[in-house]
Each structure stands twice: as structure tokens, then as C-alpha cells.
Amino acid sequence: MSLRIVVTVKYVPDATGDRHFADDLTVDRDDVDGLLSELDEYAVEQALQIAENADDAEVTVLTVGPEDAKDALRKALSMGADKAIHVEDDDLHGTDAIGTSLVLAKAIEKAGYDLVISGMASTDGTMGVVPALLAERLGVPQVTLLSEVSVEDGTVKGRRDGDAASEQLEASLPAVVSVTDQSGEARYPSFKGIMAAKKKPVESWDLSDLDIEAEEVGLENAWTAVQAVAERPARTAGTIVKDEGEGGKQLAEFLASQKFI
Ligand SMILES: Cc1cc2nc3c(=O)[nH]c(=O)nc-3n(C[C@H](O)[C@H](O)[C@H](O)COP(=O)(O)OP(=O)(O)OC[C@H]3O[C@@H](n4cnc5c(N)ncnc54)[C@H](O)[C@@H]3O)c2cc1C
């Protein structure tokens, strides 16, 4: 029986680019360079390693996003994923995490799966909630924030590192897991991988393919709304201490004045 792994990957604005908000207070994704969310590269990497250790496995990458989100799928396919699904629909504009999890859950059910792997958070919304929302909607266990993950005899196992202790966790498949940026370096696509990705299938679905009504997603139907946005104040130069013998004392006084000590 082939192990069906679905990896959720998000297309995000390039953090080095000039990111700004549109008039409707959503992040302006037009004319802004975007890429595969870096934290999702770790999810793709762990999916590929699990597939390489399995007798028979298939890795599908899935994204919900605008036209350009195909670039995120192409990157994951060039890393070695087998196929991709792109859910795109004008009515998805401004969809919140609740709505995104609905679309992802319906797409995952339609694709068929045994294991869903997500990143620990996206690098733009950074909420870190979608994996839990997904598990709830799919009615399966979730094992999140893993720094190590493997699959054996229908069970997903992993290690979650906390400040004081590490936990060994496991769940029967089907299940949802998320992996951290400590789960191991993500491979770089080889030239062969990039060329092969051009031929790999990318299915495009819209809301009607998933029996989702426009009233269930989009900015109008979001459970949270951005009220206002303001430029982050420019960073100040800060206090420069020239150590003429009293540097340590001045530093301690500064830290005390800031209630750091
Ligand atoms: C600056 C900013 C602030 C926002 N604030 C809110 C808010 O307060 N409340 C709210 O409900 N929404 C908010 N959103 C919208 C929210 O980002 C999107 O709905 C998003 O799709 C889900 O949230 P996230 O990116 O934080 O996901 P996270 O929960 O951080 O994502 C975890 C993982 O889920 C998967 N994933 C997330 N989105 C997608 C996707 N579109 N396609 C495929 N996989 C995905 C990825 O594997 C990712 O690593 C905000 C967006 C931005 C850019």
C-alpha cells in the first residue's frame, strides 16, 4: 500500500522585498516577488526523507494561493516532490486562517492522504495555527512542532524539543504533523530536479471543485479583520557606550534602567 504524503506549502512575499499593505488592509501580493515559505522547505524535506525510507510512497505538495503561488509548488517539485495541487480562486482573496484550513482540508480529502506534513508557521502570517485547524477539520490526530519524524507500520513517530525536556510522540495514521526548522537542512534542488519538475503534474482546483461556497472564505467572511496598519517606527541608533574604564558600570546602569536586570 503506497504511503500518501501531502505537504502544505505557502507562497509568501519575499521578506527581503518591499512588503506593504493594499487598500483593503490585506498584504499586497501583486507586483511583489514571492517564494516558497522557508519554513515549509523543512516540511518538504522531511516528506522526501520519509518517502525515501518507505517501500512505496508518493509526495504531493498543496498550496492555496494566487496565480504566482505556482512558483512555490515548482520549487517543491524540483526538490523531489512527485506532484502538486494548486487551489486558486478570486473569492479566496483575504481568506483568514479559519478559511484557509477549510480549503486545505477539503483539498486533502479530495487528493487522498495518510500523512499531512506542514511547516511550523508561515513566514508572513506566522500564526502557527493551520496544522491544528487542519487536524480538527480532518478529524485525525496532530503531532506538531517535531524536530525529528519518521513513519513505521502505520504510525508516525517524532521528537518535540521543549526548553526543559524532549517528548517522544506518536500517532496512528492518518495524521497531521508539523516540523520545525530544527528538523534538518532542506536539500537544494539539483539541475536534474529542476528540469524534472517542469514535467511533473500540477492540478489546478477552484472552490467549486471542492464544493466550497464563496460565503465560507474571503476577506468579507474572515473571522478576524485588520482594523488599521501603521509603518513600524524606524529603528533608533540606540545608546552608544564608549568604554573609558566605566563601560561595565554604564552597561549595568542601562540594563537596570530598562528593567532587564
Ligand atoms: C501579516 C498577516 C497577518 C495576518 N493575520 C491574521 C490573523 O490575525 N488571523 C487570521 O485568521 N489570518 C490572518 N492572516 C491570514 C493568514 O495568514 C492566512 O489565512 C494563512 O493562509 C494562514 O495563516 P498563517 O499564514 O499564519 O499560517 P500558519 O498557521 O502560520 O501556517 C502553518 C503552516 O500551514 C500551512 N499553510 C498556511 N497557509 C497556507 C496556504 N495558503 N497554502 C498552503 N499551506 C498553508 C503551511 O505549511 C504553514 O507552514 C494574516 C496574514 C498576514 C500576511
The ligand as an SDF file (V2000), in Angstrom:
LIG
                    3D

 53 58  0  0  0  0  0  0  0  0999 V2000
    0.6590   39.9220    8.2540 C   0  0  0  0  0  0  0  0  0  0  0  0
   -0.5190   38.9770    8.2480 C   0  0  0  0  0  0  0  0  0  0  0  0
   -1.3610   38.9210    9.3530 C   0  0  0  0  0  0  0  0  0  0  0  0
   -2.4460   38.0110    9.3530 C   0  0  0  0  0  0  0  0  0  0  0  0
   -3.2170   37.9670   10.4700 N   0  0  0  0  0  0  0  0  0  0  0  0
   -4.2100   37.0630   10.5160 C   0  0  0  0  0  0  0  0  0  0  0  0
   -4.9920   36.9130   11.6960 C   0  0  0  0  0  0  0  0  0  0  0  0
   -4.7870   37.6130   12.6990 O   0  0  0  0  0  0  0  0  0  0  0  0
   -5.9880   35.9760   11.7190 N   0  0  0  0  0  0  0  0  0  0  0  0
   -6.2160   35.1690   10.6400 C   0  0  0  0  0  0  0  0  0  0  0  0
   -7.0890   34.2910   10.7320 O   0  0  0  0  0  0  0  0  0  0  0  0
   -5.4990   35.2730    9.4930 N   0  0  0  0  0  0  0  0  0  0  0  0
   -4.5110   36.2020    9.4210 C   0  0  0  0  0  0  0  0  0  0  0  0
   -3.7690   36.2980    8.2820 N   0  0  0  0  0  0  0  0  0  0  0  0
   -4.1260   35.4550    7.1150 C   0  0  0  0  0  0  0  0  0  0  0  0
   -3.4130   34.1320    7.2460 C   0  0  0  0  0  0  0  0  0  0  0  0
   -2.0490   34.3730    7.1160 O   0  0  0  0  0  0  0  0  0  0  0  0
   -3.8020   33.2250    6.1130 C   0  0  0  0  0  0  0  0  0  0  0  0
   -5.1030   32.8530    6.2590 O   0  0  0  0  0  0  0  0  0  0  0  0
   -2.9250   31.9780    6.0690 C   0  0  0  0  0  0  0  0  0  0  0  0
   -3.2290   31.2360    4.9740 O   0  0  0  0  0  0  0  0  0  0  0  0
   -2.9790   31.1250    7.3160 C   0  0  0  0  0  0  0  0  0  0  0  0
   -2.3010   31.6920    8.3460 O   0  0  0  0  0  0  0  0  0  0  0  0
   -0.6980   31.6720    8.5090 P   0  0  0  0  0  0  0  0  0  0  0  0
   -0.0260   32.0940    7.2790 O   0  0  0  0  0  0  0  0  0  0  0  0
   -0.3890   32.4240    9.7320 O   0  0  0  0  0  0  0  0  0  0  0  0
   -0.4500   30.1110    8.7120 O   0  0  0  0  0  0  0  0  0  0  0  0
    0.3050   29.3070    9.8440 P   0  0  0  0  0  0  0  0  0  0  0  0
   -0.6980   28.7700   10.7930 O   0  0  0  0  0  0  0  0  0  0  0  0
    1.4570   30.0550   10.4030 O   0  0  0  0  0  0  0  0  0  0  0  0
    0.8720   28.1540    8.8570 O   0  0  0  0  0  0  0  0  0  0  0  0
    1.3070   26.9680    9.3240 C   0  0  0  0  0  0  0  0  0  0  0  0
    1.5090   26.0690    8.1210 C   0  0  0  0  0  0  0  0  0  0  0  0
    0.2480   25.8880    7.4500 O   0  0  0  0  0  0  0  0  0  0  0  0
    0.4440   25.7610    6.0440 C   0  0  0  0  0  0  0  0  0  0  0  0
   -0.2510   26.8630    5.3410 N   0  0  0  0  0  0  0  0  0  0  0  0
   -0.6460   28.0800    5.8180 C   0  0  0  0  0  0  0  0  0  0  0  0
   -1.2550   28.8010    4.8300 N   0  0  0  0  0  0  0  0  0  0  0  0
   -1.2300   28.0170    3.7120 C   0  0  0  0  0  0  0  0  0  0  0  0
   -1.6810   28.1850    2.3580 C   0  0  0  0  0  0  0  0  0  0  0  0
   -2.2940   29.2960    1.9570 N   0  0  0  0  0  0  0  0  0  0  0  0
   -1.4710   27.1630    1.4640 N   0  0  0  0  0  0  0  0  0  0  0  0
   -0.8500   26.0060    1.8660 C   0  0  0  0  0  0  0  0  0  0  0  0
   -0.3870   25.7850    3.1300 N   0  0  0  0  0  0  0  0  0  0  0  0
   -0.5810   26.7750    4.0300 C   0  0  0  0  0  0  0  0  0  0  0  0
    1.9560   25.8420    5.8140 C   0  0  0  0  0  0  0  0  0  0  0  0
    2.5100   24.5440    5.8340 O   0  0  0  0  0  0  0  0  0  0  0  0
    2.4320   26.6220    7.0430 C   0  0  0  0  0  0  0  0  0  0  0  0
    3.7650   26.3260    7.3770 O   0  0  0  0  0  0  0  0  0  0  0  0
   -2.6900   37.1760    8.2380 C   0  0  0  0  0  0  0  0  0  0  0  0
   -1.8410   37.2430    7.1160 C   0  0  0  0  0  0  0  0  0  0  0  0
   -0.7750   38.1170    7.1230 C   0  0  0  0  0  0  0  0  0  0  0  0
    0.1450   38.1370    5.9440 C   0  0  0  0  0  0  0  0  0  0  0  0
  1  2  1  0
  2  3  1  0
  2 52  2  0
  3  4  2  0
  4  5  1  0
  4 50  1  0
  5  6  2  0
  6  7  1  0
  6 13  1  0
  7  8  2  0
  7  9  1  0
  9 10  1  0
 10 11  2  0
 10 12  1  0
 12 13  2  0
 13 14  1  0
 14 15  1  0
 14 50  1  0
 15 16  1  0
 16 17  1  0
 16 18  1  0
 18 19  1  0
 18 20  1  0
 20 21  1  0
 20 22  1  0
 22 23  1  0
 23 24  1  0
 24 25  2  0
 24 26  1  0
 24 27  1  0
 27 28  1  0
 28 29  2  0
 28 30  1  0
 28 31  1  0
 31 32  1  0
 32 33  1  0
 33 34  1  0
 33 48  1  0
 34 35  1  0
 35 36  1  0
 35 46  1  0
 36 37  1  0
 36 45  1  0
 37 38  2  0
 38 39  1  0
 39 40  1  0
 39 45  2  0
 40 41  1  0
 40 42  2  0
 42 43  1  0
 43 44  2  0
 44 45  1  0
 46 47  1  0
 46 48  1  0
 48 49  1  0
 50 51  2  0
 51 52  1  0
 52 53  1  0
M  END
$$$$
